[in-house]
Amino acid sequence: MGIRTNILLRVYIAFGLILFFALAVVIQLCRVQFVQGKKWKAMAVSLSAQYQTVEAARGNIFSSDGSLLATSVPEYELHMDMLAGGIAVDSVFNDNVDILAANLSAMYGDRSARDYSRVLRAARNEGSRYQLLRRKVTYQELKKIREFPIFKSRKTKNCLIVIQQNRRIRPFRSLAARTIGYKNENVNNAVGLEGAYSSYINGESGRRLMQRIPGGTWMPVNDDEEIAAKEGADIISTINVNYQEIAQAALLRQLDSSAADHGCVVLMEVATGEVRAIANFTRTKEGTYEEKMNYAISNAIDPGSTFKLASYMTMLDQHKLDTSTIINAEGGRYKFPKGPTITDTEHDNYEMSVKRAFEESSNVAAAKLVFSNYKDNPWQFINKLYSYHLNEKLKLQIHGEGQPVIKNPSNRSWNKNYTLPEMAYGYEMNLTPLQMLAFYNSVANNGKLIAPIFVKEIRRMGNTIEQFQARVITEKVCSDVTLGKVRGMLEGVVLNGTGKNVIKNKLYSVAGKTGTAQVANGTKGYKDKKYQASFCGYFPADHPKYSMIVVINNPTRGAYLAAKVAGPVFRAVADRVYANDMEINQSPPANIVGNTTMPKVKQGNMKALKQVYSKLGVKQLYASANARGNGIDTSNGIPFEEVKYKEGTVPGVTGMGLSDALYVLGNAGYKVTVRGSGVVTTQSVTGGSSIPRGSRITIELQ
């Protein structure tokens, strides 16, 4: 083969390869364009534009009286599109940018007007489509910014990009903080009401189309979300703001005075089981106190002498003894054969009645009585305790409830010589403060044991979608005869026993029990002499409305006995609650001769009310309704004052007649739907709530 032929062959091969690769490229281009076109277009769109989730505003949490305990406040992040159509012309931007910069500088004061102008001009030169102006902008600030140059014009306002975010706040800050709880995506365990009812509070997220721009930043395609988010439902809790504040203040004072490790207070309505106040504080390294743990529902430890109520109730109900039965307390110290040595705080207790032994909180008496009656058949005692459901969780509405433990003879740790006498006065077991309170509440509630509740209603747009009532655990914990006896014993503790010098009150009666328990300190056991002081009871004793427990752990300054540590907190809270609750704090009616009782006044149209007074010949006093208590003579007339409702909040009209209710709600700017006749018994939106004027409110009359 000649050189020329060899060269031509190589050229042909090279040319053929070029044609082959060119043809392959064309074929692949056609395949990508026509066969796989949809796939690659979809991928391109996903890389340049996509829907992103818009978080819904979480629902509010209200107190029982309508005060806001937790709410979502909108915050805004502001960006500016420097290439938006409205400011595409340089003259429009240049003529207004300095005034805009001056306004931003005047509003926030963090930069000079010159600095703001420099930043905005630099962003314009770089062609920024998503220049950050400000984070954490409030709604009021946003309204003002929309009136700034460039943003207020119809042609140029589209250059302002507003991203809404929601910030959770608690208007009362630390008030019931642990019970209200919080939502944290990084925490698996639900905390408080925020966690337990998140499925209601969260609402439904929306969707917004976002576009990827140079620099990897995502910006909204349109001004509004494509799918709007729906706000969450509102939670109506059982917490009373005033009582909560009272409980927290009283507990903090005592914790600080005693230099205690931690403590809790729970105030509950006897009949409904609604928790009106719950406070929990822990001592920090700095010596201050914060709500870090809900001890009331989670801290299951030895309850101490407050458990004696269960021991004596069991023996009384099984007819093992009577309140007049005599027991020898052995001078406050007794060594059980092959068992523990048990001591009393007081060492002058000898022969006394069962009632007196309970009032003096004798450990020796309780241990001897339980051991002598049940040593041969401990299951009889244990089964009765189980009938009180003390070994079961209360199944609360919020998470984190501690596991109760009531030992029985089948447990490995059961000691036939040791466990039973120790259980008699509250050891060898684990109970939370709330479980102990529920048991005491059953005595005040005619024997009905109910589980405490923290939420009574869920509302959406002012309409009730679910209501809750306390779950009845058992209708009767013991016989009525036994109830009468243990009530007398509980009252005796305050009148004649360990609580008489601190808790006894001339204005109202209290029934309850002190409890001073030595608590274990981890692996060190009971060597460190750490104590827990508690008082559990109810008031007024003759017609109970509230039950309460106070627990203070490891008081290190001053006294450690329950009456002197937990007692003052119970007394302080009970005094204030009694003074504020007019249902239980009613003065006896004065002896009036003849039919001269003044008419009951309801708030409403005060002009019409004055006219009625005038026609009846009744003198009106322009003073507050509690004028008599302030030293003003109201014997010749009726004191009244017109209630001033805060603008933007719903007036409370419960108890009014129809005309007055329509007058008040109409003047406040709300539309009204009426159901029934008579006086207003319920309204769809609680008085004091904040909803827009023009909203519709339904009132029911009976």
C-alpha positions in Angstrom: 0.0 0.0 0.0 1.3 3.4 -1.0 1.9 6.3 1.2 -0.9 8.3 -0.5 -3.4 5.4 0.0 -2.4 5.1 3.7 -3.0 8.8 4.3 -6.4 8.8 2.6 -7.4 5.8 4.6 -6.6 7.5 7.8 -8.4 10.6 6.7 -11.5 8.6 5.8 -11.5 6.8 9.2 -11.1 10.1 11.1 -13.9 11.7 9.1 -16.1 8.7 9.6 -15.5 8.9 13.4 -16.4 12.6 13.4 -19.6 11.9 11.5 -20.4 9.0 13.8 -20.0 11.2 17.0 -21.9 14.1 15.4 -24.7 11.7 14.5 -24.7 10.3 18.1 -24.9 13.8 19.6 -27.8 14.7 17.3 -29.6 11.5 18.3 -29.0 12.2 22.0 -30.2 15.8 21.7 -33.4 14.5 20.0 -33.8 11.9 22.8 -33.4 14.5 25.5 -35.6 17.0 23.8 -38.5 14.7 22.8 -38.3 11.5 24.7 -37.0 12.7 28.1 -38.2 16.3 27.7 -40.9 16.2 30.4 -38.5 14.7 32.9 -35.8 17.3 32.5 -38.2 20.2 32.4 -39.7 19.1 35.6 -36.3 18.8 37.2 -35.4 22.3 35.9 -38.6 23.7 37.4 -37.8 22.0 40.7 -34.4 23.5 40.8 -35.6 27.0 40.0 -39.1 27.1 41.5 -40.9 25.0 44.2 -43.7 25.2 46.7 -42.5 25.8 50.3 -44.6 25.3 53.5 -46.0 28.4 55.2 -46.4 27.7 58.9 -49.9 28.5 60.2 -50.4 30.9 63.2 -50.8 28.7 66.3 -54.1 29.0 68.2 -54.3 30.9 71.5 -54.3 29.5 75.0 -56.7 31.4 77.3 -57.2 31.3 81.0 -60.6 30.4 82.5 -61.5 34.1 82.6 -60.5 34.8 79.0 -57.0 36.3 79.6 -54.4 35.4 77.1 -51.8 32.9 78.4 -50.1 32.2 75.1 -50.6 33.6 71.6 -48.8 33.9 68.2 -47.7 37.4 67.2 -46.9 38.0 63.5 -43.4 39.2 62.7 -42.3 40.1 59.2 -39.1 39.9 57.2 -38.8 42.6 54.6 -36.8 42.3 51.3 -36.6 44.6 48.3 -36.5 43.6 44.6 -34.2 46.1 43.0 -35.3 45.0 39.5 -39.0 45.1 40.0 -41.0 46.6 37.1 -42.1 49.6 39.1 -38.6 50.9 39.7 -37.0 49.7 36.4 -36.5 53.4 35.4 -33.5 54.8 37.2 -35.1 58.1 37.8 -37.9 56.7 39.8 -35.4 54.9 42.1 -32.9 57.8 42.3 -35.6 60.4 43.1 -37.0 58.4 46.1 -34.1 56.3 47.5 -32.7 59.0 49.8 -36.1 59.8 51.3 -36.7 56.1 51.9 -33.3 55.8 53.5 -34.1 58.8 55.8 -37.4 57.3 56.9 -35.8 53.9 57.7 -33.1 55.6 59.6 -35.6 57.7 61.6 -37.7 54.6 62.4 -34.9 52.3 63.6 -31.9 54.5 64.3 -29.4 51.7 63.8 -27.9 53.4 60.7 -27.6 56.8 59.4 -29.6 57.9 56.4 -26.4 58.0 54.3 -25.6 54.4 55.3 -29.1 53.2 54.3 -28.9 55.0 51.0 -25.4 53.6 50.3 -26.7 50.0 51.0 -29.8 50.4 48.8 -27.8 52.0 45.9 -25.2 49.2 46.0 -27.9 46.6 45.9 -29.4 48.4 42.9 -26.1 48.4 41.1 -25.7 44.6 41.8 -29.2 43.9 40.5 -30.3 42.3 43.8 -33.7 40.7 43.5 -34.0 39.9 47.3 -32.2 42.6 49.3 -32.8 42.3 53.0 -34.2 45.4 54.5 -35.2 44.3 58.1 -35.9 41.3 60.2 -38.5 41.0 63.1 -40.7 43.8 61.9 -44.0 44.3 63.8 -47.3 44.7 62.1 -47.5 48.4 63.2 -44.0 49.0 61.7 -45.0 47.3 58.5 -48.0 49.6 58.1 -45.8 52.6 58.4 -43.1 51.2 56.1 -45.8 50.6 53.4 -46.4 54.4 53.4 -42.7 55.2 52.8 -41.6 56.5 49.3 -41.4 53.8 46.6 -43.5 51.3 48.6 -46.7 53.4 48.8 -47.1 53.9 45.1 -49.3 51.4 43.2 -46.7 51.2 40.4 -43.7 50.5 42.7 -45.1 48.8 45.8 -44.4 45.4 44.2 -40.7 45.9 44.9 -41.4 45.3 48.7 -41.4 41.6 49.5 -43.0 40.7 52.8 -42.4 37.3 54.5 -44.6 36.6 57.5 -43.4 34.6 60.4 -45.1 33.9 63.7 -43.5 34.3 67.1 -45.0 32.6 70.2 -45.3 34.8 73.3 -46.8 34.5 76.8 -48.3 37.9 77.8 -48.0 36.9 81.5 -44.4 35.6 81.0 -43.6 33.1 83.8 -47.2 32.6 84.9 -47.9 28.9 84.8 -45.0 28.6 82.2 -44.4 24.9 82.7 -48.1 24.0 82.5 -48.6 26.1 79.4 -45.5 24.5 77.9 -43.9 25.1 74.6 -43.4 23.7 71.1 -39.9 22.7 70.1 -39.2 20.7 66.9 -35.9 19.4 68.5 -37.7 18.0 71.6 -39.6 14.7 71.2 -41.5 14.8 74.4 -44.5 17.1 74.4 -44.4 19.8 77.1 -47.5 21.2 78.8 -50.7 22.3 77.0 -48.7 23.5 73.9 -47.4 19.9 73.4 -50.5 17.9 74.5 -52.9 19.8 72.3 -50.5 20.6 69.4 -52.8 18.8 66.9 -55.5 21.5 67.6 -53.2 24.5 68.1 -51.0 24.0 65.1 -53.6 24.7 62.5 -53.1 23.8 58.8 -49.9 24.9 57.0 -50.2 26.8 53.7 -48.0 26.7 50.5 -46.2 29.4 48.7 -44.5 29.3 45.3 -40.8 30.3 45.7 -38.3 31.0 42.9 -34.5 30.4 43.1 -32.5 33.4 42.2 -28.7 33.8 41.7 -26.9 33.3 45.0 -29.1 30.3 45.9 -31.7 32.5 47.6 -35.4 31.7 47.3 -37.9 34.5 46.9 -41.7 34.5 46.6 -43.1 34.5 43.0 -46.4 36.2 44.1 -47.3 38.6 46.9 -49.7 36.1 48.7 -49.5 32.4 49.4 -51.0 30.1 46.8 -52.6 28.1 49.5 -53.4 30.2 52.6 -52.5 28.8 56.0 -55.4 28.2 58.5 -55.0 29.3 62.1 -55.1 26.8 64.9 -57.9 26.3 67.4 -57.9 28.1 70.7 -57.6 26.3 74.0 -59.6 27.4 77.0 -57.7 26.3 80.1 -58.9 26.0 83.7 -56.2 28.3 85.0 -57.3 31.5 86.8 -54.8 34.2 86.3 -55.4 35.9 89.6 -55.1 32.7 91.6 -52.1 31.6 89.6 -50.3 34.8 90.5 -51.3 34.4 94.1 -50.0 30.8 94.3 -46.7 31.7 92.6 -46.0 34.7 94.8 -46.7 32.7 98.0 -44.6 29.8 96.9 -41.6 31.9 95.9 -41.6 33.8 99.2 -41.5 30.5 101.2 -38.9 28.9 98.9 -36.7 31.9 99.2 -37.2 32.1 103.0 -36.4 28.4 103.5 -33.7 28.2 100.8 -35.4 25.1 99.6 -34.4 23.0 96.5 -37.8 23.1 94.8 -41.6 23.3 95.5 -45.0 23.2 94.0 -48.6 24.4 94.7 -51.8 23.1 93.1 -55.2 24.7 93.6 -58.2 22.7 92.3 -62.0 23.1 92.4 -63.5 20.3 94.4 -66.6 19.6 92.3 -65.3 20.1 88.8 -61.6 19.0 89.2 -60.6 22.1 87.3 -57.0 23.2 88.2 -57.2 26.9 89.0 -53.5 27.3 89.8 -50.4 25.2 89.5 -46.9 26.6 90.4 -43.5 24.8 90.2 -40.2 26.4 91.0 -36.6 25.0 91.1 -33.6 26.7 92.7 -30.9 27.7 90.2 -27.1 27.8 90.8 -27.5 31.6 91.2 -30.0 31.1 94.0 -33.0 32.3 92.1 -36.1 30.2 91.3 -37.4 29.2 87.8 -40.0 26.9 86.4 -37.9 24.1 85.0 -39.9 21.0 85.9 -43.6 20.3 86.7 -43.0 18.6 90.0 -46.8 18.6 90.8 -47.5 16.0 88.1 -44.1 14.2 87.6 -42.3 14.0 91.0 -43.4 10.6 92.4 -41.7 10.1 95.8 -42.6 9.1 99.4 -45.6 11.4 100.4 -45.0 11.1 104.1 -47.7 11.8 106.7 -50.3 13.1 104.2 -50.7 9.4 103.3 -52.0 8.7 106.8 -55.5 9.7 105.5 -55.5 6.6 103.3 -54.3 4.4 106.1 -56.9 5.6 108.6 -59.7 5.6 106.0 -58.9 2.0 105.2 -59.0 0.9 108.8 -62.2 2.8 109.6 -64.0 1.6 106.5 -63.1 -2.0 107.3 -64.2 -1.6 110.9 -60.8 -2.3 112.3 -61.1 0.6 114.7 -63.1 3.8 115.5 -62.0 7.4 116.1 -62.3 6.8 119.8 -60.1 3.7 119.9 -57.2 4.1 122.3 -53.6 3.5 121.1 -50.4 3.7 123.0 -47.9 5.8 121.0 -45.0 4.6 123.3 -43.8 8.1 124.0 -43.1 8.8 120.3 -40.5 6.0 119.8 -41.1 2.3 119.1 -39.0 -0.6 117.9 -40.9 -3.2 116.0 -39.9 -6.8 116.6 -37.5 -7.7 113.7 -38.6 -4.4 112.1 -37.8 -0.7 112.0 -37.6 1.8 114.9 -40.2 4.5 114.3 -40.2 7.9 116.0 -42.5 10.9 116.3 -41.5 14.5 116.1 -43.0 14.9 119.6 -41.9 12.5 122.3 -44.7 12.9 124.8 -47.3 10.9 122.9 -48.6 8.0 125.0 -52.1 6.7 125.2 -54.5 8.7 123.0 -57.5 8.2 120.8 -57.2 7.4 117.1 -58.5 10.9 116.3 -55.9 12.5 118.5 -53.2 10.4 117.1 -54.1 11.6 113.6 -54.3 15.2 114.7 -50.8 15.0 116.3 -49.5 13.0 113.3 -48.1 10.2 115.3 -46.0 7.9 113.2 -45.8 5.3 115.9 -49.6 5.1 116.3 -50.2 4.8 112.6 -47.6 2.1 112.2 -48.7 0.0 115.2 -52.4 0.2 114.1 -51.7 -0.9 110.5 -49.3 -3.6 111.4 -51.4 -5.1 114.2 -54.5 -5.2 111.9 -52.9 -6.4 108.7 -49.7 -8.3 109.5 -51.5 -11.6 108.9 -53.3 -10.5 105.8 -51.5 -7.5 104.2 -53.4 -8.0 100.9 -56.6 -6.8 102.7 -54.8 -3.4 103.4 -53.2 -3.2 99.9 -56.4 -4.1 98.0 -58.2 -1.3 99.8 -55.5 1.1 98.8 -55.8 -0.1 95.2 -59.6 0.5 95.3 -58.6 4.2 95.8 -56.7 3.8 92.5 -53.6 5.2 94.2 -51.5 2.7 92.2 -52.8 4.1 88.9 -51.9 7.2 86.8 -54.6 9.9 86.7 -54.4 10.0 82.8 -54.0 13.7 82.8 -54.5 16.0 79.8 -50.8 16.9 79.8 -47.8 14.6 79.5 -45.2 13.7 82.0 -47.2 12.2 84.8 -45.1 10.2 87.3 -45.8 6.5 87.8 -47.3 5.8 91.2 -46.1 2.8 93.2 -47.9 1.1 96.0 -46.0 -2.0 97.0 -47.7 -5.4 97.6 -46.5 -8.7 99.0 -45.7 -10.1 95.6 -42.9 -7.5 95.1 -39.3 -8.5 95.7 -38.7 -5.6 97.9 -41.6 -6.5 100.2 -40.4 -7.2 103.8 -43.0 -8.7 106.1 -41.5 -7.1 109.1 -40.7 -3.7 107.6 -42.8 -2.7 104.7 -46.3 -2.6 106.2 -45.5 -0.3 109.2 -43.5 2.0 106.9 -46.4 2.3 104.4 -48.7 3.3 107.2 -47.2 6.7 107.4 -46.2 7.3 103.8 -43.0 5.4 103.0 -42.1 2.5 100.8 -44.2 4.0 98.0 -44.2 6.7 95.3 -47.0 9.2 94.7 -47.0 12.6 92.9 -48.4 15.7 94.7 -51.4 15.8 92.2 -52.2 12.1 92.9 -52.3 12.9 96.6 -54.4 16.0 96.0 -56.9 14.0 93.9 -57.4 11.6 96.8 -58.0 14.4 99.4 -60.3 16.0 96.9 -62.5 12.9 96.9 -63.1 13.4 100.7 -64.2 17.0 100.1 -66.3 15.8 97.0 -68.5 13.4 99.0 -66.4 10.4 98.2 -66.3 10.9 94.4 -62.7 10.5 93.0 -62.1 12.5 89.8 -59.1 13.2 87.7 -57.9 16.8 87.6 -58.3 18.7 84.3 -56.3 21.6 82.8 -58.4 22.2 79.6 -62.2 22.6 79.6 -62.9 23.7 76.0 -61.5 24.0 72.5 -62.8 26.7 70.2 -62.3 27.5 66.5 -63.4 30.9 65.3 -65.3 31.4 68.5 -67.3 28.2 68.1 -66.9 25.4 70.6 -65.7 22.2 68.9 -64.9 20.1 72.0 -65.6 20.3 75.8 -64.0 18.4 78.6 -65.2 17.4 82.0 -63.3 15.7 84.8 -63.2 11.9 84.4 -64.9 10.1 87.3 -62.5 7.4 88.5 -64.8 6.0 91.2 -68.1 7.2 92.6 -67.4 6.4 96.2 -64.0 5.8 97.8 -65.6 4.8 101.1 -68.9 4.8 103.0 -70.6 8.0 104.1 -70.0 7.0 107.8 -66.3 6.8 107.1 -66.3 10.0 105.2 -67.9 11.8 108.1 -65.2 10.5 110.5 -62.2 11.3 108.3 -63.6 14.8 107.7 -63.8 15.4 111.4 -60.2 14.1 111.8 -58.9 16.4 109.0 -60.7 19.4 110.6 -59.2 18.4 113.9 -55.7 18.7 112.5 -56.2 22.4 111.9 -58.3 23.1 115.0 -56.4 21.2 117.6 -53.4 19.4 115.9 -50.3 20.1 114.0 -51.8 22.8 111.8 -53.6 24.9 114.5 -50.9 27.6 115.0 -50.4 28.4 111.3 -53.4 27.4 109.2 -56.3 27.9 111.6 -58.5 30.8 110.5 -61.4 32.7 112.2 -63.1 33.6 108.9 -63.4 30.2 107.3 -62.7 26.6 108.2 -59.9 24.4 106.8 -59.5 20.6 106.8 -56.2 19.0 105.9 -53.1 17.1 107.0 -49.5 18.0 107.4 -46.7 15.8 106.2 -43.0 15.9 106.9 -41.1 13.2 105.1 -37.4 12.3 105.0 -36.4 11.9 101.3 -33.6 9.9 99.8 -30.7 11.7 98.2 -29.8 9.5 95.3 -27.1 6.8 96.2 -26.6 8.4 99.6 -30.0 7.3 100.7 -31.4 8.9 103.9 -28.0 9.8 105.4 -28.2 13.5 104.5 -31.4 14.2 106.4 -33.2 15.9 103.6 -36.9 16.6 104.2 -40.0 17.3 102.3 -42.7 19.4 103.9 -46.3 19.2 102.6 -49.8 20.2 103.5 -52.9 18.9 101.7 -56.5 19.9 102.4 -59.6 21.7 101.4 -61.6 24.8 102.3 -64.1 25.9 103.5 -64.4 22.7 105.4 -68.1 23.0 106.0 -68.9 23.4 102.2 -65.7 22.7 100.3 -65.0 24.5 97.1 -61.3 24.3 96.7 -58.7 21.7 97.5 -55.0 22.4 97.6 -51.6 20.8 98.1 -48.3 22.5 98.9 -45.0 20.6 98.7 -41.6 22.1 99.6 -38.5 20.0 99.1 -35.4 20.2 101.3 -35.8 23.5 103.2 -32.3 24.3 104.4 -32.9 27.5 106.4 -35.1 27.7 109.5 -37.7 25.1 110.3 -38.3 21.9 108.2 -41.6 20.7 109.7 -44.6 20.9 107.4 -46.8 23.1 109.5 -44.1 25.8 109.5 -42.9 25.4 106.0 -45.8 24.3 103.8 -48.5 25.6 106.1 -47.9 29.4 105.5 -48.1 28.9 101.8 -51.5 27.1 102.1 -52.8 29.8 104.4 -51.6 32.7 102.2 -53.2 31.2 99.1 -56.4 30.2 100.8 -56.8 33.6 102.4 -56.5 35.4 99.1 -58.7 33.0 97.2 -61.4 33.2 99.9 -61.3 37.0 99.8 -61.6 37.0 95.9 -64.3 34.3 95.5 -67.7 35.9 96.2 -69.5 32.6 96.1 -67.8 31.4 99.3 -67.2 34.9 100.8 -70.7 36.2 101.3 -71.6 38.4 104.3 -74.9 37.4 105.9 -77.8 39.6 104.7 -78.8 42.4 106.9 -82.1 42.2 108.8 -84.4 44.5 106.8 -87.9 45.2 107.9 -90.5 45.2 105.1 -90.0 44.8 101.3 -87.2 47.3 100.9 -84.6 45.3 99.1 -82.9 47.3 96.4 -83.2 45.9 92.9 -80.3 43.9 91.4 -78.4 46.0 88.8 -77.1 44.5 85.6 -74.6 46.3 83.3 -76.1 47.6 80.1 -77.7 50.8 78.9 -76.9 53.1 81.8 -79.0 55.9 80.5 -82.1 53.6 80.6 -81.1 52.4 84.0 -80.9 55.9 85.4 -84.4 56.7 84.0 -85.8 53.6 85.8 -84.1 54.8 89.0 -85.7 58.2 88.6 -89.2 56.7 88.0 -88.9 54.5 91.0 -87.7 57.4 93.1 -84.4 55.6 93.9 -81.4 57.8 94.5 -78.4 56.9 92.3 -74.9 57.2 93.8 -72.1 57.8 91.3 -69.7 55.5 93.1 -68.3 52.0 92.6 -70.3 49.0 93.5 -68.0 48.3 96.5 -68.5 51.9 97.7 -69.9 50.7 101.1 -66.6 48.9 101.8 -64.7 52.1 101.0 -66.6 54.1 103.6 -69.2 55.7 101.4 -72.8 55.8 102.8 -75.0 53.9 100.4 -78.0 53.4 102.7 -80.1 55.9 100.8 -79.3 54.8 97.2 -77.8 52.3 94.9 -74.1 52.6 93.9 -73.2 51.9 90.4 -70.6 52.6 87.8 -70.7 52.1 84.0 -68.2 49.4 83.0 -65.6 50.8 80.5 -64.7 48.1 78.0 -61.3 48.2 76.4 -61.6 49.0 72.7 -61.1 45.9 70.5 -62.1 43.5 73.2 -65.4 41.6 73.6 -67.6 42.8 76.5 -68.9 40.1 78.9 -72.7 40.1 78.8 -73.5 36.9 80.8 -76.4 37.6 83.1 -77.8 40.5 81.1 -81.2 40.7 79.5 -81.5 40.7 75.8 -81.8 44.4 75.3 -78.9 45.2 77.4 -76.7 42.6 75.8 -77.6 43.8 72.3 -76.9 47.4 73.4 -73.5 46.6 74.9 -72.3 44.3 72.0 -73.7 46.6 69.4 -71.9 49.6 70.8 -68.7 47.5 70.8 -69.1 47.0 67.1 -70.1 43.3 67.0 -72.9 41.5 65.2 -75.1 39.4 67.4 -77.0 36.1 66.8 -79.6 35.3 69.5 -80.8 31.9 70.7 -83.4 31.4 73.3 -85.0 33.9 75.7 -84.5 35.2 79.2 -81.1 36.2 80.4 -77.7 35.6 78.7 -76.2 32.3 80.0 -73.4 31.9 77.5 -71.6 33.8 74.7 -69.6 32.2 71.9 -66.6 34.5 72.5 -65.5 35.0 76.1 -65.6 38.5 77.5 -62.2 40.2 77.2 -61.1 38.3 74.1 -59.7 40.3 71.2 -61.5 39.8 67.8 -62.0 42.2 64.9 -65.0 44.6 65.0 -67.8 43.4 62.8 -67.3 39.7 63.9 -70.4 37.8 64.8 -71.0 36.6 68.3 -73.7 34.1 69.3 -75.4 34.6 72.7 -77.7 32.0 74.3 -80.5 33.0 76.7 -82.4 31.0 79.2 
